[in-house]
Structures are given as C-alpha cells and as structure tokens.
Amino acid sequence: VIDSLMGATLQYSAIDAKTGLVNSHPTPGDKHITGMHLLNNHMVNYLSSLSTALLTGLVGQFLF
C-alpha cells in the first residue's frame, strides 16, 4: 500500500503522444497521468521498503 501511494503521488507518469508508451520523466508532447516529478521508481521502491521495515519494527515493539 505504501509503495502504491508513494508511486501514485510522488512518481511522475505520462503517456508519450507519439509512441503511446508510459514515461517516468517529463518529455515534450506527453500527456501527464499522475504524480509529481519528485522520485523515480527506484527511489519509491527504496523508501517504501525502508518505511515498511521501520513500521513493522514499531508495531512489533507494541505487540510483543
């Protein structure tokens, strides 16, 4: 869920008008789909993994 939310809001997605392919960076003539141009896919994956690990540790402390 964290990865999906971060990807949808912080990772840029657009459709290239010429090729019809989805881009993860702004190019001339593309149609913006969702997200801001703050993180790329690798950064989203890293940050979501890190936050999941930290949240799991915190939840574990409260449960055990």
C-alpha positions, 0 to 999 in steps of 0.5 A: 500500500505504501509503495502504491501511494508513494508511486501514485503521488510522488512518481511522475507518469505520462503517456508519450503522444507519439509512441503511446508508451508510459514515461517516468520523466517529463518529455515534450508532447506527453500527456501527464497521468499522475504524480509529481516529478519528485522520485523515480521508481527506484527511489519509491521502491527504496523508501517504501521498503525502508518505511515498511521495515521501520513500521513493522519494527514499531508495531512489533515493539507494541505487540510483543 
